[in-house]
Amino acid sequence: MGAALKLLITGPALLYVCLFGLLSATVPTASPIDVMLFRSKQRSRSQVMNKDQMQGWIKEITGKLRTGLGKTIGNRTVTWRGRVEQLIGKTQASYGDAKARLRKRF
């Protein structure tokens, strides 16, 4: 059931669930690798990521790692900084996606 639920919740909804921990411990959440694979499936192989997409993606992964570190050492401040960094990264990547779509249109 956990895998089926994970397949139904994709994209921004999956990131939201991972950020705020709305799923129970029995349902697996997305790892940084899952996020990376999901984002790579969204782009065709011929597309190259622009600067904002790349920086946003890096901030997302860094935030995931920081959140995991904060949970491991039990430091709430580090955990929340990681979550904020993930959100900033997702926002920047979305901005880069919009910029790429606009550039592709014209």
C-alpha positions, 0 to 999 in steps of 0.5 A, a space after each residue: 500500500 505504501 508504494 501505491 500511495 507514493 505513486 499517487 502523490 508525485 511532484 510538488 505534493 510529494 515534496 510537500 509531504 516530505 517537508 512537513 511529514 504528513 505521511 505515517 512512518 509506515 509509508 516511505 517518503 521520497 529520498 533525495 534520489 527519488 526527487 532527483 529521479 522525478 525531476 529528471 523524468 520531467 525533462 527530455 534528454 535533449 534539455 539542459 537545466 538552466 542556472 536557476 533550475 540547477 541551483 534550485 535542485 542543489 538547494 533541494 538536495 542540500 536541504 534534504 541532507 541538512 534535515 536528515 542531519 538535524 533529525 539524526 543529531 536531534 537539533 530542531 534548528 538544523 532540521 528547520 533550516 533544512 526544510 526552509 532550504 528545501 522550500 527555497 530550492 523548490 521555488 528557485 527550480 520552479 522559477 527556472 522551469 517557468 523561465 525555460 518554458 517561456 524561452 521555449 515558447 518564444 
